Amino acid sequence: MTRSPADEVMERLVRLFEAAREPERAVHAAAYMRNQFAFLGFPTPTQRALARSVVAGLPKPAEEDLRAVALACWDRDEREYQYFACDWLRANVRVPGPGFLGTARTLITTKPWWDTVDPLATRFVGGLVRRHPQLVADMDAWAGDDNVWLVRTALLHQLHYGTETDTDRLFGYCTRQAGHADFFVRKAIGWALRHYARTDPDAVRDYVAKNRGLLSPLSVREATKHL
């Protein structure tokens, strides 16, 4: 039977990652993440080197390969597998069509924490929406969702758009969630505004001035850090 590209990736990934385990470092890594996840324990440079070895010589993945590998990585206990999936999706963001947003939603809402949600939001979902503008309607829905990680993703998906930022949506999402009780939403509001201030500091300064009574102190502090 012919092995699928996804099977080949996962076989290489598990073999190389398991061989690189560092149990003592894994304990510290897990503690840093509040013991929410297990870790293999190797450092980021090792992760990147191993990831390069995993995909070396393989053809460009198809959408179904990306989906299969990402979901398989999310089924693994150790967090490094999810990091691999985030990086691989980012590297191949031009491959999937708009229907892949459903898979991204699954990844964002499964085993969620900032370490996977943020790269998916800023580097993958953002790229997906940019390539498939019809997905902005989904971002509008996510911006008002009950799930804080979907809200955070909507707030951050334009982080690297620069002059292409839809400011009505950026400011509108911030206003919509200005009173949100969750730290990660309030922090995302400030981060999104602070990053856009690199492109248009006057617009951010004006927005914060007009909405200071709505925004949390954390959001204001983050937004104006470099203004």
Rosetta blueprint (number, residue, H / E / L):
1 M L
2 T L
3 R L
4 S L
5 P H
6 A H
7 D H
8 E H
9 V H
10 M H
11 E H
12 R H
13 L H
14 V H
15 R H
16 L H
17 F H
18 E H
19 A H
20 A L
21 R L
22 E L
23 P H
24 E H
25 R H
26 A H
27 V H
28 H H
29 A H
30 A H
31 A H
32 Y H
33 M L
34 R L
35 N L
36 Q L
37 F L
38 A E
39 F L
40 L L
41 G L
42 F L
43 P L
44 T H
45 P H
46 T H
47 Q H
48 R H
49 A H
50 L H
51 A H
52 R H
53 S H
54 V H
55 V H
56 A L
57 G L
58 L L
59 P L
60 K L
61 P L
62 A L
63 E H
64 E H
65 D H
66 L H
67 R H
68 A H
69 V H
70 A H
71 L H
72 A H
73 C H
74 W H
75 D H
76 R L
77 D L
78 E E
79 R H
80 E H
81 Y H
82 Q H
83 Y H
84 F H
85 A H
86 C H
87 D H
88 W H
89 L H
90 R H
91 A H
92 N L
93 V L
94 R L
95 V L
96 P L
97 G L
98 P H
99 G H
100 F H
101 L H
102 G H
103 T H
104 A H
105 R H
106 T H
107 L H
108 I H
109 T H
110 T L
111 K L
112 P L
113 W L
114 W H
115 D H
116 T H
117 V H
118 D H
119 P H
120 L H
121 A H
122 T H
123 R H
124 F H
125 V H
126 G H
127 G H
128 L H
129 V H
130 R H
131 R H
132 H L
133 P H
134 Q H
135 L H
136 V H
137 A H
138 D H
139 M H
140 D H
141 A H
142 W H
143 A L
144 G L
145 D L
146 D L
147 N L
148 V H
149 W H
150 L H
151 V H
152 R H
153 T H
154 A H
155 L H
156 L H
157 H L
158 Q L
159 L L
160 H L
161 Y L
162 G H
163 T H
164 E H
165 T L
166 D L
167 T H
168 D H
169 R H
170 L H
171 F H
172 G H
173 Y H
174 C H
175 T H
176 R H
177 Q L
178 A L
179 G L
180 H L
181 A L
182 D L
183 F H
184 F H
185 V H
186 R H
187 K H
188 A H
189 I H
190 G H
191 W H
192 A H
193 L H
194 R H
195 H H
196 Y H
197 A L
198 R L
199 T L
200 D L
201 P H
202 D H
203 A H
204 V H
205 R H
206 D H
207 Y H
208 V H
209 A H
210 K H
211 N H
212 R L
213 G L
214 L L
215 L L
216 S L
217 P H
218 L H
219 S H
220 V H
221 R H
222 E H
223 A H
224 T L
225 K L
226 H L
227 L L
